Amino acid sequence: MGTADAYRPEPDRPGPAPYRTGSLLDVLSVAAAVLDRDGRIVLWSPQAEDLFGWSAAEALGRYAAKLLVDEAHRDDVLELFAKVMAGGSWAGVFPARHKDGRSLLLEFRNVRLEDQEGEVYALGIATDREVLRHVERDLALSLRLVAQSPIGLAVLDTGLRYVMVNPALERMHGLAAGEHLGRTVREALPFVDADRVEAAMRQVLATGTPLVDQFVVGPTADPSAGARARLVSYYRLEDPGGHELGLATSVVDVTDRQRAADEARRRLALIADASVLIGTTLDLDQTARELAEVVVPALADVAAVDVLDSALHGNSAPAGAEAAVFRALAVAAAPGAEDAAGAADPPGEIAQYAADRLVTRCVRSGRPVHLPHVAAADLPRVARDDTAAGRLGRAGLHSYLAVPLIARGEVLGALDLKRTRNPQPFGDDDVVLAGELAARAAVCIDNARWYQRERTTAVTLQRNLLPQRPENLVGLDVAYRYQPAGAAGQVGGDWFDVIPQQEGRTALVVGDVMGSGITAAAAMGQLRTAARTLVELGLDPAQVLSHLDRTASGLDQSIATCLYALYDHREGWCRVANAGHLPPVLVRPGQRPVLVDLPTGAPLGVGGVPFESVGVALAPGDRLVLYTDGLVETREDAIDSRLDVLVDLLAAAPPDLEATCDLLLHDLREDNDQDDVALLIARVREDGGRDPG
């Protein structure tokens, strides 16, 4: 209540208007009068004239009891007057009379005075009781608010010395009020930036413009308490007349609020990082490592990602309180937490956790398991066995959290988090954050799981459909490789075959079904089977491709490229036909390798396009290199330049065919595994005999 309007007199009760400009005495308008020994008024102040309505000329010399008191109270006032003149004093509320006849309820203070001649007088001072009560209530309320306020409050004089400090500020500064009062900021608070604080205070004193909510981070009197964040405001204090009294300052400790805001920003940043860093590939182990590395050390000192063995094999997880079998995918540890990480299962290891283990409860219930404070008795429920429990105890494990990895309604495994060096226990916010990260990662892990399963199926099918090492080859040595693509969806379409025939002939086949996955692998198997059947008929390569073209047309719109070569050892010739495939490379001893010039031909499955066979002479030592486009094609380079690289590599290749296969795959496939590749190298033997294998 800081305005004059708060004490405006009631309309039906005229009186002195309180809260005029000036000091508190002016606000109270204290009236003073002096009475002689007989009770006559000898001194009369202007405030008395305002309060009672009698001018000095009308009041001086008259008996105060008769002038100012109703007859009904006259005896009481004379008795009180006698008591004061006898050397006492009196204070209290007494009814007085205004000149206009109104009754005034006034607060009085009366004392005896004595002059230098020994004459005695009575001094009476009075003020309107209602005004006084308002001021007292205002003051009491102000003092109570200041004392009980959680906001630190202080008043400084114009010399910037403390004159009042409330208990909240005492606690913030760690100093009692007595250690503040009479001192400047520099003297009382040597641990703060006094130059900056006092400069701000002088600015407010000089201009009268407040400085509000200045954000300050600084130390306290107790260095162990760390820095605190505060909002500090400065206001100039003035009396009702506008005279400068000093400065008020308020201090709000926002350390917890600031920490909460910082923590919220950190959590949002962690979630944003997870969105970018987790799931960069469709590799299951890599995805798990990315999750573990995101949460360490931002959320945990040790993180382990484990997937249920049943989820990897497409089986539903056992329900109820049964043990859980996991395959460890990844472990990450913050610096200094390596001992605790050693208690986790190494990546790739299969581990069984009993039904009473917390991680088992996590995956069985599909809910987080949160143990804010880990006691020694809890360690066996956290670790797989007693050895791991002892290791965690020695490492200082004090807080544990496990959250399930759930994708598409299926529990895949668990994210296991431990704190050993971070002194803070996992809180409810950490549970929510870990759950959010686990949910995002679980989808990526599930995608990687399905892609890996598809890739494994496609590769298995592809390898089962490819030939075993051929036997009884006449006049030829062969080496071959099949290498699947890195991604599951790219596996499936490439094949090769080596088919010995009667009378010293051998069929060499390389093909590539367009498309990928299991469907392409199945189509490849059908074409390979058809090619083997046609070879037995002794047909020319061009005729074989014509029949394969009709077969491909019936395989649900399958399109394939194919290179078919029929080597006749007796004649030293090889007849080759091409169906849209890359040309083979002919390597003759002592000469630069060359691409065999063949009609390109249309891919199998286009239909109605004739094929043509071309004869190539092969002498002892000559090598014919057949391959699929996955060996040479890239997204960045022109195919002609890549074929030149292939020819250059073959020019410098070692005599050993197996070593040549390894060289080509290493140099041409490095960082280029987006497609699968089939490679077949045939060399005419010097001795002309049969393959001893």
N, C-alpha and C positions, 0 to 999 in steps of 0.2 A: 504494500500500500504506500505508494510513493508520491501521490499527488494531493493537492489541496482539496480536490473534489471528494476525496474519501472522508473528510471531516466537515463537510458542509452542514451547518446547523439546520435543524428541522424547520420547515416554513412557519409553523405556529409557535416557534420558540426563538424569538430574536435574541441575538447575543453577539459577542465578538467573533469575527470571522477568523477561524484558526488558519494556520499554515500560511501566514504572510511571508513575504520575503525576509530573509535574515536568518538569525541563529535559532536554536531550539528555544531559547528564552523568548524570542519574538513569536515563535509559534505558540508557546504557552500563554503569552501576554500576561506575565505575572504582575499583579497589582501589589503595591507596597504602601503601608500607612504607619505612622508613628503616633502613639498616644502618650500623653503625659501621665503623671502620677494619678491625676483625677479622672482619667479616661477621656480627656478631650483630644481631638485630632490636632496634631501640631505639624505633621508632614503628610502630604497627599500627592501620590505620583500620577502622571498622565494615564497610566494603565488602570489605576484605581478609578479615575474619572470614566474611562471607557467601560469598566466592569460594572460600576454601581450607578453611573449616570449623574452623579453629583460633581460639579466643578470644584476646583480647589477653593475658590472664593466662598462657595456654599458649604464646603465641608470643614474647613479649618476653623478651630475654636469650638466646634460643637461636640457634644458627647457622642462617641461612636455607638454606644449601646442604643441610644435613642434614635440615632440617624439610620443605622444599618440593620437593626434587629427588631423583629416583631415583638410586641409586648409579651406574647406567650413564652418566648425564649429569653427574655431579658434577664431574669434571675440566673439562668444557666450561664449566660455569657459574662455576667458580673462575677460569678464564682470563678470561672476560668481566668478572667482578667486578674483577679486577686491572686490566684495561684502563680501566674506568670510574674507578677510584680514582686512576689515573695521570693523569687529566685528560681522558679521552675520554668518549664516550657510546655507547650501543648501543640499537638498536631492532630488533625482529623478533619472530618467532613461536618460542616455546620451550615444550616440554612441562613441566608442573609436576604436583605430586602433591597430591591432596586428602587430608584427614585420614582419610577412609574407604578410602584406597588407590587411588581412581580416578586416571587420568591426565587432566590438563586441558591442552588446547592453547590457550595464551593469547598475546595480543598484548601485548608489553612495550615500555616506554620507560624507559631508565635513564640517569641523569645524576649527576655528582658535585656535592655541596653542600659549602659551607664556612661555619663559624660565625665569630663575632667573635673567638674565641680562636685561630682558625686550624685548628681541628679539621676534618677532612674526613669526609664521609658519602656514602653512595650512596642516591639516591632511585629507587625502582622503582615504576612504576605499571603496572597490568595490567587487561585486560578480556577477557572471553570472546571468542575469535576469531570464533566463529560469529555472535554478536550483532553484533559490529563489522562483519562482512562484510555482514550483512543491512542494517544502517544505511547502509553505503557504497553498496551496490547500490541501495537505495531513493533515496538522495540523487542518485546518478549518473543513475538513471532519471528522477527528477523534473527534474533540470537539463536532461537531454537533451530531455524532452518539452516543457519550457518554452521551450527554445531553438529547437526545430524546429516547434513548434506553429504552424499557420496562424492560430490565434486570438490576438488581442492580449491579453497578460497583463501585469499590473502588481501590485506590492505597495506599499502605503502604510502609514506608521506611524500611530500614534494622533493625530499632529498633521496627518495628511493630507498628508504629504510623501512623494514617491516614494522608495522604497528599492530597487526592482527593476523593470526594464522589459525585456520580451523583444524579440527582433528584429522579430517581426511587428508589435508596437505601435509600434516605432520607424518602421517603414515607413508604417503608417497615419497617424501624426502628422506624418511628415516631419521628425522630430527624433531625434538620436542619444540614446543612453541617458544620456550625460553631461549633456545639456541637460534631462533630467528629474530626475535624482537630487538629492535635497535640496530640491526645489522643490515648491510646491503646484500644484494644477491651474491656479489663477489665474496663477501666475508662469510655468509652463511652456507653457501653452496659452492665450494671450490671445485666440485666435480662437473659443473656445467659450463657451457660456453658463455661466461658472464658478459663479455664484450657484446655479443649479438643480442643477448636478452636485455641488457641495460640500454642499448641503442634503440631497441623497439619500444621500451618503456618511455624513454625521453621523447621519441617521436609522438607517442600518444599524448603525453603531457603537453607537448608544445602545440599540437594541432587539435586536440580534442576528438580526433577521429579514431574510433576503436579499431583494434586489430583482432579479428575474430578467427578462431579455429586454425591457429598456426600449427602445422604438423611438425612435431619435434621428436627425434629419436636420440636418446642419450642415456648415459649411465645414471646410477643412483648411488646413495651413500654406501651401499653394500655391493662391492664389486662382484660377489658371487651370484647376485640376483640377475646379472646381465642387463643389457640395455632394455629400456622401456619406451614404448611409443605413446605419445601424449598429444592432445589438442589443447593448445594454450591460447587464451584470449586476454586482452588488456583493455581496460576502460578508464577514462579519466573521471574522478569523483569531484563533484561540485556541490556547494551548499545551495539552499533555495535562492540565494541572491546571485548565484552564478560564480561565486568565488572558488578558486581552485583549492581543493583539500588534499589531493594526492591521487593515488592510482589503485584500482582494484584489478586483481588477476584471478582468473578461474582456470583450473587444470583438470582435464578429463583423461584418465588413463584408458587408452584404447589398445593396449598391448594384446589382450586376448582377442579383441575384434580384428586387429591387424593380422594376428597369427591365423585366425580362422579364415580371413580373406586370402592370405598367402597360401594356406593349405588348400583352399578351394581352387585357387589358380593352379597349384601344383597338380591337383588331381585331374583337372580338366586337361592340363598339358600332357599328363601321363596317358589319359584316354586318347587324346589326339595322336600321340606318338604310337600308341598301340594300333590305331587305325592304319597308320602308314607302315609300321615296321613288322607287323605280324601278318603272315600269309603272303609273303612276297613270292613264294614258289608253291608248287603243289607237292613238295617233298615233306613227308610226315615228320621226320626227325628235325629238319630245318625249321618247320613251323613251330615245333615244341621248343627248340632252342631260342627262337625269336621271342616267344612268350616269356620264358624264364629270364632272358636278358633284359626285357622291358621292365619287369617288376623288381629287379635287383640293380642298385640298392634303393631305388625310389620307394619301394613298399616293404621289402623284406631283405634280410641279410642273406638268407638262403632260400632258393626256390627250386622245387622239383616238379617236373611234369611227367605224370605216369598215365598210361592208357590201359584199360582193362584188356586182358588177353582175349576175352570173349568178343570184345568189340572189333579187334583186329581180324578175327576169323569169321565175323558175320554171325556170331551166336548171341542170343540174348543173355544178359547178365543174370546169374542166379539171384533169386529174391531171398528176402529174409535175412537171417543172421549168419549166413555162411561166410567162410573165408573168401577173400578176394585175391585173384591172381592178376598181377600187373606186369606190363613190360615198361621199364624205365625208358623214357625218351630223352630227357634233358635235365641237367642240374646246373645251376648258376650260383655263385657265391660272391659276396662283397669282399673287398680286401680285409683280411683279418678274420674272416669267417670260414676259412678253408677247412678247419678241423670239423666244424659242424657239417659242412658239405660232405665230408668223408663218411658220414653216417647214412647218407642217402644211397640208394641203389645206383650203381654205375649204368649209364645209358646202354641200352641193348640187353640188359640182364632181366631175366624173368624172376619175379619175387612173389611169394605168397604171404599175405597179411592175415592174421587170425581175425576172427569175428569181433573180438573186443578192441581191435585197434581203431583209432579215431578216423584214419583215412578209409578204413572199411566201412565204418558207420556213415561217412560222408557219401560214398558212392552207392551204398545200399539205400539210404534215405533220399538221396538227391538233394540234400540241404547242406549248407555250410556247417562246419564244426569249428567253434570258436572257443579257444582256451586262453583268455587274456593273461593269466598268470599260471605258469607251469611250475608245479612243485615237484620235488624229487619222486613222489609217489606217482606222478602222472607220466614220467618218462617212459615206462614200459608200454603205455598205451599209444605213445607217439611213434616210437621206433619199432622196427621189424623184430629185433631180437635184443637180448641183454647186452651184447657187445655194442650195438648201435646206441642203445639207451645210455650206456656208460659214457660213450663218446660225446653224446649230446649234453650230458650233465657236466662233463669237464669243459665243454665249449661255452657253457653259460646260457643254454637255452632257457628263456624266461617267458616267451609268448609264442603261441602256435595258432595257425589258421589253415584250414583246408576247405576248398570250395570245389564243387563238382564241375566237370566239363560236360555240359549238356547241349546237344545239338539235335534239332528236329525231334525233340521229346525223348531222346535216348541218352543215358549217362555213358559217356565214353571213357571217363577217367577222372583224375583229380589234379588240381593245382595245389601243391603243398608248400606252405610258407612258414618260415621260422625267423625269429629275431633273437640274436645273441649279443650283438654290439650296440644296436639301436636301443637306448634305455626305455623308450616308450612302448607300452604294451599295444597290441592290436586293439583298436577301438571299433565301435559300431560303424563309423564312417569307412574304416579300412575294410570291413566285411562287405559293405556295399560296393566299394571300389574294386575289390578283388573279384566279386561276383560279376561286375560289369566287364572287367578284362577277360575273365574266364569265358563269359558268354560269347564275346567277340572272337576269342581265340578258338573256342570249341567249333564254331562254324568252319573256320579255316582248317582245323584239324580234321573235321569230318570230310570236308572236300578232299583234303590230301589223302585221307584214308580210302575214299572211294576211287580216286584216281590211281592210287598205288595198287588197289585191288584189281582195277581194270587193266592197268599196265602189266601186272604180274600174270593175269589171265591171258592177255594178248601175247605176251612174250612166250609164255609156256606153250600156247597153241602154235605160235609161229615156229618155235624151235622143234616141236614135235612133228610139224609138217615138213620141216627142212630135211634134206637127206643126211644119212650117215656117211661116213667116209667110204667112197666107192672102191670096189676091189676089181682086180683083173683088168685094169686099163692097159691097152696095148699102145706102147710108144709114148705115153704121156705121163708127166708128173703134174699133180694139181695141188693147189693150196687155196683155201677159201676162208672167208669170215662173214659172219652175220652180226651186226651190232644194232640193237634197238635204239629208237629215239629216246631222248631224255624225258619227255612228257608222255603220260599215259595215252593221251588221245592221238599221238602221232605213230604209235606202234602198229605194225600189222601187215603192210602190203608188199614188202620186198621178198623175193625168193631167188634161189639159184638151184641148179641141178646138174649132176654129172651122171650120164646114163651110158654104160658100156653096151655095145652091140656086137653082133657076130661079124666075122671077117675083118677084125681090126678097126672097126669104126667106133667112135665115141661122140655122143651128143652133149653139147655144152649149152646150158640155158640160163639166162638171167632175165628176171621180169620184175615189174613194179605195178601193183594194183593201185589205182588212184583212190584216195580216201585213206581212212585210218581206223584203228581200233579193231575190235573183234570181227566186225563185218568184213573188213578188208582182208584180215588174216584168213577167214573162212573162204572168201572168194579166191585168194591166192592158192589155198589148198586144192580147190577144185580145178583150177587151171593147171597146177603142177601135175595133178593126177591125169588130167586129159592129155597133157604133153607127153607123159611117160607112156600112155597107151598108144599115142600116135607114133612115137618113136619105134615101137615094136613093129609097125607096118612097113618100115623102111622107106618112108616118104621123103621127098626133097624138102629142105627147110621152108621154102616158100609155101609148099602145100600144107605143111604142119601149121604154119601161121594162119592159113586160110581156115583150117578146121578150128583152130583155137579162137579165131575171130567169131565164128558162129557160136562156139561155146560161151564166150564172154558176153555175147548179145543176149543170152538167156539167163545170165546171172544178175537179174534185177538191176539193169542199167550199169553194170560194172564196166569200167574202162581200164585198160592196162597196157603198158608198154612192154615189149619183149624183144630179146635178141636170141636167135636160135642159130647155133653153129654146129655143123656136122663134120667132124675130123675123120679122114680116111688115111690110116697109117700106111697102107700099102701104096697108095698113089701120092702121098705127101701133099695132099690138098685138104683145104677146109672150105666148105660151102657155107655161106652166112646169109641169113635173111633178117630184116629189121622191121619191127612194127612200132615206129615212133620212139625208139629208144636211142640213147646216146651211143655213139660209135665206139667199138672196142679199140684198144691200142695194141699195135703190133711192135714187138721189141725184138730186133735182130741183133745178134752179137756184133759189136764194133760199129753199129750204125745208130743214128738218133731215132728214138721211137717215133712212130707216126700213128695218126688216127686213120683207121681203115675207112676208105671212101665207100660208103654204102648208100643206096637209096633209102631215104628216111622212112617211108611207109607210114601208113595211118595206124594209130593205136588199135589194139584189139577191142572189139565191141562197137566200133564205128559201123562196120558192116559194108559189104559191097566193094571194098577197095582191094585191088590185086596186090600181091607181094612179089618180090623179085629176089632171087638168090644170086650171090656174087661169089666167085671162087678166089681163094687166097692161098698161095703156095706157102707151105710151112716146112722149113728145113730143120735138122737137128740143132737144138739150142734156142730156136725161136720161141718167144713167149707171146701168148695172146691174153690180154687183160680185159675181162668183162666186169662191169660194175653197174650199180644203179645211181640215180641222180643224187641220192643223199650223200655220196662220197664227195661230190664236187660243187654242188649248187649251194649258194648262200643268198641272203636277202640283199647284200650290199654290192656284190661283185658280178660283172658280166660273165656269162657261162664260157665264152671263148677264152677269157683270161684265166679262168679256173681250169679249163682243159689244158692250157699251156703249162700251168703249174703241175698238173698231173704228169704231163709228158716230161717235164724237167726232172721231176722226182724219179720217174722210171729210168731216165738216162743215167742217173747216179745210184740206182738201186743196187743192193748187194745181190750176188748170185743166188743166195738161198731164197726160195719162194716164201717161206714162212716169215722170214725177216722182211721181205718186200711188203707183204701184207701189213705187218706191224708198222712199217715206215709210213705207208700211205694213210693208214687210219690215224696215226699220231699226228702227222703234219697237216692232213686235210680236214680232220674232224675236230681238232682242238677248238673249243668254244663254238662248235657248229654241230650240235646234236639235235636239231629240230626235226630231223627226218631219220628214218632207219636206213640202213645201207647193207647191200649184199655185194660181196667182192669175190671174184673167181679168177685165178691165174692158172693157165695151163701152159706147160713147157714141153716141147718135143724132146724126148730123151736122146742122148747121144748114142746109146747102145742099141736103141730101137726095140728093146725087149718089153716084156710085160712088167706092170707095176708089181713089185714083190709083195705089196700089202694085200 
